[in-house]
Amino acid sequence: MRRKLQQFQVMGQDIESTTGCPEGDCLAVAAMVALSFYFHFQMSRHGPMVFTYADNWSWLTNDEQVMLQCFHCMVRIARNCRLTVDFAKSWVWTTNAKAQHRFDKVRDEIPEQVCLIYRDHAKDLGVTINYSKQRRIGPFRERFDTAIQSFQKVFALDIPMKDKARLIQSSLYPRALYGAEFTAPSEDYFRKMRRQVCKAIVSDSNHASSDVACHMLLPNLQDPFVFAIANLLRTLRRYLVLDPIDAMAIIDVASKFDGKRPYGPGSALCLLLARVGWHITSDAILVCGSESLSLHHSCNSEIVRFLDLQWTTVVHGRCLQRKGFMEEKVLSARLTRRVFGLFNEQDKKIISQYVCGSFQSDSVKAMWDKTCDGKC
């Protein structure tokens, strides 16, 4: 491969590139995997826990001497592979001053040009990872606010309700709730998201039930809270297959956590489930009232169906003060969606407001057939 170097407005001559693979080339993926295996093998010989993901390398140890050995090993690996380590983007994970003091005692064994940066949290792949139990929700809030602003575009779209729901489910939910499995955002975030969904699909009336709008109308739309829980449970299910020991450690934290601030996926799952009276046992069994589901023996579709069914009970309980909801008879969300889907688009826009409890103006009511007696 040959490259040309540009400095300001001057383009240089072709030079041969003898290191690395072209970015975007499928060979670059294979080379990165091979390099990660080589790094993992060489570093593991010194005894730490080694982690690799693409060009992110790390290791975990409580021994400063092992840390130094690994540091020098990493430098040799990079030099042998003709790579450059960006120490400005590298840091030491530590959560107390004692660890920093231990590392500072061996500071003279590290080259002078290397500046050790100590951190108890870091932003990795768009998610803030906490190494301590302090809660940091700033990056999540920024993405959430950006996604909420995108709802303005959905309001203006003249498309069927099911297409709006598909757009919200596939685009806005993932953007707004990215990292929710680590931060366990407060109920205010989910309430705000439901209100935006209700405004985009049904009505901007404050009387319209956003819980009903997000759960009872369209089959391809989940409640944002269910979306976040389902993502976390499906990830845990996959993790149980790939690494059952670490996965069960996360589930064990989720079953025993009694704090108020989440610091990882286990504690976040516990806090999210507790808001609606659910919990997970140390055997990876999700308990929702009198019903339960095992993550060991359930596929992704079964997890989603189970959550959907149990969320109907939650929505019913929140709407008992509304006309038409009876405590002894829980409405069927699946049946409601199926019947609602039989109407044409114009009727859906009108009927959805009655289903969600939104008041209609006289101009909207005038769209009804004149022969209608109003009882429908």
C-alpha positions in Angstrom: 0.0 0.0 0.0 1.2 3.5 -0.8 0.2 6.7 0.9 0.6 10.5 0.2 1.2 12.9 3.1 -0.3 16.4 3.0 1.0 19.3 5.0 -1.2 22.4 4.7 -1.7 22.8 0.9 1.3 20.8 -0.1 0.9 17.1 -1.2 4.0 14.9 -1.0 5.2 12.0 -3.1 4.0 8.5 -2.7 5.7 6.5 0.0 5.3 2.8 0.8 3.4 2.0 4.0 5.1 -1.0 5.7 3.2 -1.0 9.0 -0.4 -2.0 9.6 -3.3 -2.7 7.4 -5.6 -0.3 5.5 -8.5 0.9 7.6 -11.7 -0.7 6.4 -9.9 -3.7 4.9 -11.2 -7.0 6.2 -7.6 -8.0 6.9 -7.3 -5.2 9.4 -10.0 -7.0 11.6 -8.0 -10.3 11.5 -4.8 -8.4 12.3 -6.4 -6.7 15.3 -7.7 -10.0 16.6 -4.3 -11.6 16.2 -2.6 -8.6 17.9 -5.1 -8.8 20.9 -4.4 -12.6 21.3 -0.6 -11.9 21.3 -1.0 -9.1 23.9 -3.3 -11.3 26.1 -0.9 -14.2 26.0 2.2 -12.2 26.8 0.6 -10.2 29.6 -1.1 -13.2 31.2 2.3 -14.7 31.9 2.8 -12.1 34.7 -0.4 -13.0 36.5 -2.9 -10.1 36.1 -6.4 -10.2 34.6 -6.0 -9.1 31.0 -8.7 -7.4 28.9 -8.7 -6.5 25.2 -11.2 -4.9 23.0 -10.1 -3.7 19.6 -7.3 -1.1 20.3 -8.2 -0.9 24.0 -5.8 -2.8 26.2 -6.0 -3.1 30.0 -5.0 -5.3 32.9 -6.1 -5.6 36.5 -3.8 -6.2 39.5 -3.5 -5.0 43.1 0.3 -5.6 43.1 2.4 -2.6 42.1 5.3 -4.8 41.1 3.1 -6.8 38.8 1.8 -3.6 37.4 5.3 -2.5 36.6 6.2 -5.8 34.9 3.0 -5.5 32.8 3.8 -1.9 31.9 7.2 -2.8 30.6 5.8 -5.9 28.8 3.2 -3.7 27.1 5.9 -1.2 25.9 8.0 -4.1 24.5 4.9 -5.5 22.7 4.1 -2.1 21.2 7.7 -1.6 20.1 8.0 -5.1 18.6 4.8 -4.5 16.6 5.9 -1.0 15.6 2.9 0.6 17.4 2.7 3.7 19.5 1.1 3.9 22.9 -0.8 7.1 23.5 -0.1 7.7 27.2 -2.2 10.8 27.2 -5.2 8.5 26.7 -4.0 5.9 29.2 -4.8 5.9 32.9 -4.4 3.9 36.1 -7.7 2.7 37.7 -7.7 3.4 41.4 -10.3 4.3 44.0 -8.3 5.4 47.0 -5.2 7.4 47.8 -3.3 4.4 49.2 -3.1 2.8 45.8 -1.8 6.1 44.3 0.9 6.2 47.0 2.0 2.7 46.3 2.4 3.4 42.6 4.2 6.7 43.3 6.9 4.8 45.2 7.9 3.0 42.1 7.6 6.1 39.9 11.3 6.1 39.1 11.0 2.8 37.2 8.7 4.4 34.7 10.1 6.7 31.9 10.0 10.4 32.6 7.9 11.2 29.5 5.1 8.9 30.8 2.6 10.8 33.0 0.5 8.5 35.2 -3.1 9.6 35.2 -5.2 8.3 38.1 -9.0 7.9 37.6 -11.9 6.4 39.5 -14.2 6.6 36.4 -13.8 6.7 32.6 -15.9 7.1 29.6 -15.5 4.0 27.4 -17.5 3.4 24.2 -19.9 6.2 25.2 -20.7 4.8 28.6 -19.3 6.1 31.9 -17.7 3.2 33.7 -17.4 3.7 37.5 -14.5 2.1 39.3 -16.0 3.5 42.6 -19.5 3.6 43.9 -20.0 7.2 43.0 -22.8 7.8 40.5 -22.1 9.9 37.4 -25.0 10.3 35.0 -23.8 13.4 33.0 -23.0 11.6 29.7 -26.3 9.7 29.9 -28.2 12.9 30.4 -26.6 14.6 27.4 -27.5 11.7 25.1 -31.0 11.6 26.5 -31.6 15.3 26.0 -30.4 15.0 22.4 -32.8 12.2 21.7 -35.7 14.1 23.2 -35.0 17.0 20.9 -35.2 14.6 17.9 -38.9 13.9 18.8 -39.7 17.3 17.2 -38.9 15.7 13.8 -41.2 12.8 14.6 -44.1 15.2 15.5 -43.9 16.7 12.0 -43.9 13.5 10.1 -47.1 12.7 8.2 -46.8 8.9 8.4 -48.9 6.1 9.8 -48.8 5.5 13.6 -47.1 2.2 13.2 -44.3 3.7 11.3 -43.8 6.4 13.9 -43.7 3.7 16.5 -41.1 1.7 14.6 -39.0 4.8 14.2 -39.2 5.5 18.0 -38.5 1.9 18.9 -35.6 1.4 16.6 -33.9 4.8 16.6 -34.9 7.1 19.5 -35.1 4.5 22.3 -31.5 3.1 21.7 -30.1 6.6 21.5 -31.9 8.0 24.6 -31.4 4.9 26.8 -27.8 4.0 25.8 -26.0 3.2 29.1 -29.2 2.9 31.2 -28.0 -0.6 32.2 -25.1 1.0 34.1 -26.7 4.2 35.5 -30.3 3.1 36.3 -31.8 6.6 35.5 -34.5 7.9 37.7 -38.2 7.4 36.8 -38.3 11.1 35.7 -36.4 10.1 32.5 -38.8 7.3 31.6 -41.8 9.5 32.4 -40.5 12.2 30.1 -39.8 9.7 27.4 -43.4 8.3 27.6 -44.8 11.8 27.4 -42.9 12.5 24.2 -44.0 9.2 22.7 -47.7 9.9 23.6 -47.4 13.4 22.1 -45.9 12.0 18.9 -48.4 9.2 18.4 -51.6 10.2 20.1 -52.0 13.7 21.5 -50.1 16.4 23.4 -53.0 16.6 25.9 -51.8 16.3 29.5 -54.9 14.1 30.2 -53.8 11.4 27.8 -52.2 8.4 29.6 -48.7 8.0 28.3 -48.5 4.5 30.0 -51.4 3.4 27.8 -50.0 5.0 24.7 -46.7 3.2 25.0 -48.1 -0.2 25.9 -51.7 -0.8 24.8 -51.9 0.5 21.2 -49.2 -0.7 18.9 -47.5 -4.2 18.9 -44.2 -2.8 17.6 -43.8 -0.3 20.5 -42.4 -1.0 23.9 -42.6 1.1 27.0 -39.1 2.7 27.5 -38.8 1.1 30.9 -39.4 -2.3 29.5 -37.0 -1.6 26.6 -34.2 -0.8 29.1 -35.0 -3.9 31.3 -35.2 -6.2 28.2 -31.9 -5.0 26.9 -30.2 -5.7 30.2 -31.8 -9.1 30.7 -31.0 -10.3 27.1 -27.4 -9.2 27.6 -27.2 -11.1 30.8 -28.7 -14.2 29.1 -26.0 -14.1 26.4 -23.3 -13.5 29.0 -24.5 -16.7 30.8 -23.6 -18.7 27.7 -20.3 -17.0 27.1 -19.0 -16.6 30.6 -21.4 -18.1 33.2 -19.1 -17.5 36.2 -18.8 -13.7 35.6 -22.5 -13.5 34.6 -23.6 -15.2 37.8 -21.4 -12.8 39.8 -23.4 -9.9 38.3 -26.7 -11.6 39.0 -25.6 -12.3 42.6 -25.0 -8.6 43.0 -28.4 -7.8 41.6 -30.1 -10.3 44.0 -28.4 -8.9 47.1 -27.8 -5.2 46.4 -29.4 -2.9 49.0 -27.8 0.5 48.2 -29.3 3.5 46.6 -26.7 4.4 43.9 -25.8 2.0 41.1 -22.2 1.4 40.2 -22.6 -1.4 37.6 -25.0 -3.6 35.7 -25.9 -5.8 38.7 -26.8 -2.9 41.1 -28.6 -1.1 38.2 -30.7 -4.1 37.4 -31.7 -4.5 41.1 -32.7 -0.8 41.4 -34.7 -0.8 38.1 -36.6 -4.0 39.0 -37.4 -2.8 42.5 -39.2 0.3 41.2 -42.1 -1.9 40.0 -41.9 -4.6 42.7 -39.8 -7.1 40.7 -36.6 -8.8 41.7 -34.1 -11.4 40.4 -32.8 -14.3 42.5 -29.2 -15.5 42.8 -30.3 -18.5 40.5 -31.0 -16.1 37.6 -34.8 -16.3 38.1 -36.8 -13.2 37.4 -39.7 -12.8 39.8 -42.6 -10.5 38.9 -45.4 -10.9 41.4 -46.6 -14.5 41.3 -44.9 -15.2 38.0 -41.3 -16.1 37.3 -38.9 -16.7 34.4 -35.5 -18.4 34.3 -32.8 -16.7 32.3 -31.0 -20.0 32.0 -33.8 -21.7 30.1 -35.5 -18.8 28.2 -34.7 -17.4 24.8 -34.8 -13.7 24.0 -38.3 -13.8 22.6 -39.6 -15.5 25.7 -38.0 -12.8 27.9 -39.6 -10.0 25.9 -43.1 -11.7 25.9 -42.8 -12.3 29.7 -41.9 -8.7 30.4 -44.7 -7.5 28.0 -47.3 -9.5 29.9 -46.1 -8.5 33.3 -45.9 -4.8 32.3 -49.7 -4.9 31.5 -50.3 -5.5 35.2 -48.2 -2.5 36.1 -50.0 -0.2 33.6 -53.3 -1.5 34.8 -52.4 -0.6 38.4 -51.3 2.9 37.4 -54.6 3.5 35.6 -57.1 2.3 38.1 -58.3 5.9 38.8 -59.3 6.2 35.2 -62.7 5.4 33.8 -63.1 1.8 32.4 -60.3 0.2 34.5 -61.5 -2.3 37.1 -59.2 -3.7 39.8 -60.6 -7.3 39.5 -60.2 -7.5 35.7 -56.9 -6.7 34.1 -57.2 -5.6 30.4 -55.4 -7.6 27.7 -52.8 -5.5 26.0 -52.4 -8.1 23.2 -56.1 -8.1 22.4 -56.3 -4.3 22.6 -53.5 -4.0 20.1 -55.0 -6.5 17.7 -58.4 -4.9 17.7 -56.9 -1.4 17.4 -55.0 -2.5 14.4 -58.2 -3.4 12.5 -59.1 0.3 12.1 -57.9 2.6 9.3 -55.4 5.3 10.0 -58.0 8.1 10.3 -60.1 6.2 12.8 -56.9 5.3 14.8 -56.1 8.9 15.3 -59.5 9.5 16.8 -60.0 6.3 18.8 -56.5 6.4 20.3 -57.4 9.6 22.1 -60.4 8.0 23.7 -58.4 4.9 24.6 -55.7 7.1 26.3 -58.3 9.4 28.0 -57.5 12.5 26.0 -60.2 15.2 25.6 -61.2 16.1 22.1 -62.1 19.4 20.6 -65.5 20.0 18.8 -63.7 20.1 15.5 -62.3 16.6 16.1 -65.6 15.3 17.2 -67.2 16.7 14.1 -65.2 14.2 12.0 -67.4 11.4 13.3 -70.2 10.0 11.2 -73.4 12.1 11.7 -75.4 8.9 12.3 -73.2 8.0 15.2 -75.0 8.3 18.6 -71.8 8.8 20.4 -71.9 5.5 22.4 -69.2 3.9 20.2 
